[in-house]
Amino acid sequence: MNLKGAKAEFDDSSACKRFPSIILGSSPQVELYDETACCTELSRVLATQNCEGFHPDSIGAKLVQESPSETWPSLSPALPSVTPSSVKEDSYETLSSQPVALETTEKSNSSVTVEESSIKVEPESPLNAAPIELFLDRSINCISGLSKRHCRQLENCGFHTLRKLLHHFPRTYADLQNARTAIDDGQYLICIGTILSSRGIRANYSFSFLEVVVGCEIAENQSTSEHAVDDIDSKGKKTIYLHLKKFFRGTRFTYQPFLKSLEGKYKEGEIVCVSGKVRTMRTKDHFEMREYNIDALEDQKDSSFHAKERPYPIYPSKGGLNPNFLRDIIARVLQALPVNIDPIPKDVTQDFGLLSLHDAYIGIHRPKNIDEADLARKRLIFDEFFYLQVGRLYQMLEGLGTKIEKDGLLDRYRKPELNAIFMEEWSSLTKKFLKALPYSLTSSQLSAVSEIIWDLKRPIPMNRLLQGDVGCGKTVVAFLACMEVLGSGYQAAFMVPTELLAIQHYHHLLNLLENMEEVEQKPSVALLTGSTPTKQSRIIREGLQTGNISLVIGTHSLIAENVEFSALRIAVVDEQHRFGVIQRGRFNSKLYYTSLGSRMEVGMDGSSKGDVHMGSRMEAGMDGSSKDDVHMAPHVLAMSATPIPRTLALALYGDMSLTQITDLPPGRIPVETFIIEGTDDGFENVYKMMLDELEIGGKVYLVYPVIEQSEQLPQLRAASPELEVISRRFQGYSCGLLHGRMKSDEKEEALGRFRSGETRILLSTQVIEIGVDVPDASMMVVMNAERFGIAQLHQLRGRVGRGQRKSKCLLLASTASSLNRLKVLEKSSDGFYLANVDLLLRGPGDLLGKKQSGHLPEFPIARLEIDGNILQEAHLAALKILGASHDLEQFMALKAELSMRQPLCLLGD
Ligand SMILES: Nc1ncnc2c1ncn2[C@@H]1O[C@H](COP(=O)(O)OP(=O)(O)OP(=O)(O)O)[C@@H](O)[C@H]1O
């Protein structure tokens, strides 16, 4: 396969459009391996941030003195200068000469120790004899010399195969020469040193301790300036003394023989590697360690281990297994690792500048320097993404019959602009609906609809994510997609996270349908939420089952077991990240079975409605659907205004394609944002601005973090008690109240009054955050704005500036210190950029909340928010591979690897 040749004709940039989430709004792409890009981006953000809980050092990491919880270092290291071949050359040689850390840890789970002499990986061991492609999936039993007990322990912790062991990646690396900065109390330190003394001391009749003193030579830190840190050679060295202490309580531990045997374990002059948290002692340069690991270096004369300044891998423990034990076992597997285990062809890895798999494993576990670890990481992340991409495309190709169809599909992925159905080919219902809209679609709305309709005509269920900034007009795109399906006689379901939004969409759609002309029979639309009265809800369910209702808008109620559809063809899930994976999955599979069953019923009962449906479906079959159409799961269109990692995760695991709306409807005037400190003066200013706005006919949202005042958090302003205060203050203008504890109809009434202008000020909680659309609302004031995340504030701000009025958003921060963090909102109105800032500042856990982050798929080392570029490359590589061999028959090793990693039956939802 000549991939180099293929590359020439291959338009990378257009294929990259398949993953627009990789480009973060209009902000520059995050270049993973370019120090400047990532660091500048962050420092720019951080320059204006008060980053609570965020440690810039961990981003610019030089991998020194990291605490175990710190993040992966590879966010910033400069572009590696190592080449794959340079890694390969001496990886074996260094390994064999390299001392293997022995398990001598005091605090360790002492049942797990490795008897050094008992484990050997001989050149001709069964490990080496394994067929190359099966090597990684061999059982750990094949590690010769590993006792049954160890095997059991490893297996109990999930390490069944060599692959599992090799995929137990270091959590971080420590630089053995890392003590270049001042050593602080509580800091995690790792040092090579010499044992100076070892004493077992009896303190009283029932208390004793072991004290091992290790002297470590480190570079003296004379200055804190960054330059001085780099200029290590020009500085002196000094010795620090680590006092490793282990305490024993109980009379049996105070006997001299016991204490002697303890101290005898550590020989004076022995070279050891010590790691743990230090506490400063009174004497200068003396530090105490109570929780520590101590590894004797195997060959005392061999100083190459630290002389070479190799990063020292620090492994996470797993299931109670000691990290050092794991490191030792992994080192042994590495020694036996065949060079040619890579299932990905060499020309592909070379094309993408990747290490071979062998070198990547060596590089991640035993890097010579941090650049090598980073290159290794890149390769391993690439694999995580690559197999997902290959699996997904492979499955899609399998669903197609002829080579031409398959080539066509791949081609469309390469040239996404072809994945569109032009307006002339839309169903007549869709065209009429479009005509009835009070505005024209923007160009990206138009291409989004075209892409979706293209998908709707495929014989494969669509799983597409529609992303766009707040207020860009996603709803109408989804409505048009529904119309296309209804036009062929099928049904559509539109699920939203709140009742308020369901009601809003329902009325919005009814209005639009009312304007439609020349349609004999308009689609019947229903609203189904938790508040729908039982009787009405039963009628709606019957209507859905018989097919009398063609479109239903609702909340979670739509996925209730008793809701069955006659012929559901599309499910729209708005603000999809607010629904758990399980919920969405249930929705999907439930609809698959019920729709299949009920379609048959319709066919059998022969009712006239059923006939219409069947007739239309035949028509649909003619315009592109396969004859097996009836077995299809419904198409799923998910929508989101926040590009959170979970979204990207779904884009990968949920087998989703992405469509992005990149422009806003014309005439929108950017919302002016002000960050104001909530002092008395600050509030006076805000009230004055509100009054000015009301006098010129504007409408104002006041957003509060809580409904009622709380004793625990008295500083938080509450919506309910403030109603009176605000009403008094703005006497000529009526005020309304809206919060989540109100009944559904009360909420709708409050919003309705605000929409109609009866109330001009709406005091609300964050219930309005999602999707509320009152186009002439022109001012928003957010109280205690520091309580909200950046992305959330952007969503809230998106409730204003949706019409032609110039709008303002005032963010009131309770403290001066929180003003800085909010400043980014003053500067940017790009939701994709802001969501990314939020991610970097708060991390996915905080951003997603417990419910969602718990469902994040496991990417052992990829960080979805920053590794997008690698995903992009993986996608290109997958296209190349499958372009060369649709069924992967030319790449048997790769195919075998794919089935190991990505059982095809598990692909998709
Ligand atoms: N092409 C357009 N031209 C003018 N107005 C438009 C256009 N498309 C949508 N709108 C209007 O813009 C407003 C916002 O649209 P919509 O509610 O669909 O946005 P959204 O993307 O769902 O936003 P959010 O994420 O805030 O829910 C609506 O009032 C809608 O009628």
The ligand as a MOL file (V3000), in Angstrom:
LIG
                    3D

  0  0  0     0  0            999 V3000
M  V30 BEGIN CTAB
M  V30 COUNTS 31 33 0 0 0
M  V30 BEGIN ATOM
M  V30 1 N -31.7520 32.2740 10.6420 0
M  V30 2 C -32.3160 32.9610 11.6070 0
M  V30 3 N -32.5510 34.2680 11.4550 0
M  V30 4 C -33.1420 34.9910 12.4180 0
M  V30 5 N -33.5220 34.4810 13.6030 0
M  V30 6 C -33.2930 33.1780 13.8200 0
M  V30 7 C -32.6940 32.3500 12.8290 0
M  V30 8 N -32.6090 31.0910 13.3230 0
M  V30 9 C -33.1320 31.1280 14.5700 0
M  V30 10 N -33.5550 32.3720 14.8570 0
M  V30 11 C -34.1430 32.8260 16.1080 0
M  V30 12 O -33.0650 32.8990 17.0490 0
M  V30 13 C -33.5180 32.5880 18.3370 0
M  V30 14 C -32.6420 31.5120 18.9240 0
M  V30 15 O -32.8590 30.2890 18.2740 0
M  V30 16 P -32.8400 28.9130 19.0510 0
M  V30 17 O -33.6720 28.9910 20.2730 0
M  V30 18 O -33.0660 27.8460 18.0800 0
M  V30 19 O -31.3300 28.9040 19.4640 0
M  V30 20 P -30.5220 27.7310 20.1080 0
M  V30 21 O -29.3520 27.4990 19.2590 0
M  V30 22 O -31.4050 26.5750 20.4080 0
M  V30 23 O -30.0600 28.4480 21.4200 0
M  V30 24 P -29.9530 27.8960 22.8940 0
M  V30 25 O -28.7340 27.0810 22.9250 0
M  V30 26 O -29.8380 29.1440 23.6380 0
M  V30 27 O -31.1920 27.1490 23.1910 0
M  V30 28 C -34.9660 32.1770 18.1970 0
M  V30 29 O -35.7560 33.2640 18.5710 0
M  V30 30 C -35.1190 31.8580 16.7230 0
M  V30 31 O -36.4240 32.1180 16.2690 0
M  V30 END ATOM
M  V30 BEGIN BOND
M  V30 1 1 1 2
M  V30 2 1 2 3
M  V30 3 2 2 7
M  V30 4 2 3 4
M  V30 5 1 4 5
M  V30 6 2 5 6
M  V30 7 1 6 7
M  V30 8 1 6 10
M  V30 9 1 7 8
M  V30 10 2 8 9
M  V30 11 1 9 10
M  V30 12 1 10 11
M  V30 13 1 11 12
M  V30 14 1 11 30
M  V30 15 1 12 13
M  V30 16 1 13 14
M  V30 17 1 13 28
M  V30 18 1 14 15
M  V30 19 1 15 16
M  V30 20 2 16 17
M  V30 21 1 16 18
M  V30 22 1 16 19
M  V30 23 1 19 20
M  V30 24 2 20 21
M  V30 25 1 20 22
M  V30 26 1 20 23
M  V30 27 1 23 24
M  V30 28 2 24 25
M  V30 29 1 24 26
M  V30 30 1 24 27
M  V30 31 1 28 29
M  V30 32 1 28 30
M  V30 33 1 30 31
M  V30 END BOND
M  V30 END CTAB
M  END
